[in-house]
């Protein structure tokens, strides 16, 4: 229920502007910024899109396996560069001589051992010692030779001529086993004098590698702008497959520049902004009550934002498939709280904005819009949990049937159908069941009242209604009759029947505070108004409205139910006591406020229906006889008087609606008060 505000408010304008800008900013922020090749294709499968033409020149890149093989062949002659560090040899020889003076002379039989070691170390260090990591890398790359840089002179050395620390150690031990015994050399700790003296020159090596690959051609051909690549239904052969891959790669490369990314960002801002602006214009023109109600507007924008962000994240991080997202939950939620047209338009806007994230947007839009229509049709009024199961089943069936039909058109082969899509549809249907608890959460956050809540409130075992039936049975029966009349009238004119029924059950709960002052609860001919002034009696009658609002507040009834309590008499007068006062005081004017209900007057079709039903049902009890003519006259008289007094000026009910409501009331009252036959007595 929403009250229409006629006064312009800058605060509301700022709120709507911030909501619009915030939604656009959040959605665009999460949209992927890279220019993706928005087509899906597979080798030896038909092309399922329209004719594809090249819009710019691009090379046909070679397959990765071919590139690797050819580059490996070129790099087989590559020789990495190493610097010969002579300081390592000097330090090792100096360390050997120092150790000889300190303790090695005691181990070696003669100085010939020392001269042997110095000579062998010189040979090893001249050839070069590689570190274990460098040697492992060279062997893994199948490198046959390296370039050694010695005093700015580079020489090529076969890898087999270079030493590792282990190979050098073995060479020192076994170089001359006849004159120099290995067991004596082993005691000299020769590893202390062996260290890598070849240092990898990364800069020179990389420069040489690049030079070798400079003239390598990455492409096997070129596609010119305007050239046809493939048409719908054609099979993607190996050559076409490479062309499509090359187009995808070149498209991504062209979007990597800052200028391209800025253009993509601008396009996304315009795309999202235009759709959101059109959506706001729809609300302003056709659903003004939602547009002026912050709760409704916030809910709509939040749902759009949520689905766009979730879609963007799933596409960006490649989590499962977007078809597991229950998009049909969006129109279900909006249909339950608002209306079908707004539900469908909101879903259409959301789906169109989400589609720009996808590689295959057309089938996505087709499936989601169809599922949304089925969701709206199958769940027009949610009042039971079982309805969600039925809707979920119908939505999954719609997904599966449409996808099957689309694949038959594209594939023309049952063996090529994708089974994974149907698994996603089933997961989607299961996630739809979470709409039930989500509705309760959204009710509390945004201040809505769903049909589920209304059905729960209309249960006569509800504590407040049970108390009403026990303490004021006459008022309870009156409320039940009003609920039946009003609900039937609401159905006929397309208003919210469940809302009217629930509001009617609670509209007179204030009478529980002073039950005997209302005629339907009096018994034995006792009327407490006889000894009271007319003004006081009028105030007691009027107080059932304010007392009812207090009880509603105390029992946490929704705001829409309070509206029925406040408006069912509008700004009308307690006519019995008002007219009695005027008759008792001819020529005097009473204090109007003492005889006038606090109101306000009805401001929705539902509250207007209740006002008419309440007055008609209450007055019908006082008819002397129940004939078709008397009932027709009664209904026309009461409702016409309400129209003349201006009770319905502030609510969107038409004269045609009022005429329909009159007809319903006449039919129902004739059924209630129809003439019954008298049963015969048995003769003795």
Secondary structure, DSSP 8 states (H G I E B T S, - for coil): ------S--HHHHHHHHHHHHHHHHHHHHHS--S--------TTSB--SS-EE-SS-EEEE--HHHHHHHHHHHHTT---EEEE-HHHHHHHHHHHHHHIIIIIHHHSSSHHHHHHHHHHHHHHHHH-EE-HHHHHHHHHTT--EEEEEETTEEEEEEGGGSEEHHHHHHHHHHS-TTTS-HHHHHTT-GGGG----EEE-HHHHHHHHHHHHTT---EEEEE-TT-EEE-TT-B--HHHHHHHHHHHHHHHHHTTSHHHHHHHHHHHHHHHHHHHHHHHHHHHHH-HHHHT-HHHHHHHHHHHHHHHHHHHHHHHHT-S-GGGS-THHHHHHHHHHS-HHHHHHHHHHHHHHHHTT-S-HHHHHHHHHHHHHHHHHHTSS--SHHHHHHHHHHHHHHHHHHHHHHHHHHH--GGG--SHHHHHHHHHHHHHTTHHHHHHHHHHHHT---HHHHHHHT-TTSHHHHHHHHH-HHHHHHHHHHHHHHHHHHHHHT--HHHHHHHHHHTTGGGGSSGGGSGGG--TT--GGGGS-HHHHHHHHHHHHHHHHHHHHHTT--HHHHHHHHHSSTT-B-HHHHHHHHHHSTT----GGGGB-------SHHHHHHHHHHHHHHHHTT-SS--HHHHHHHHHHHHHHHHHTTTTTTS---HHHHHHHHHHHHHHHHHHT-----------
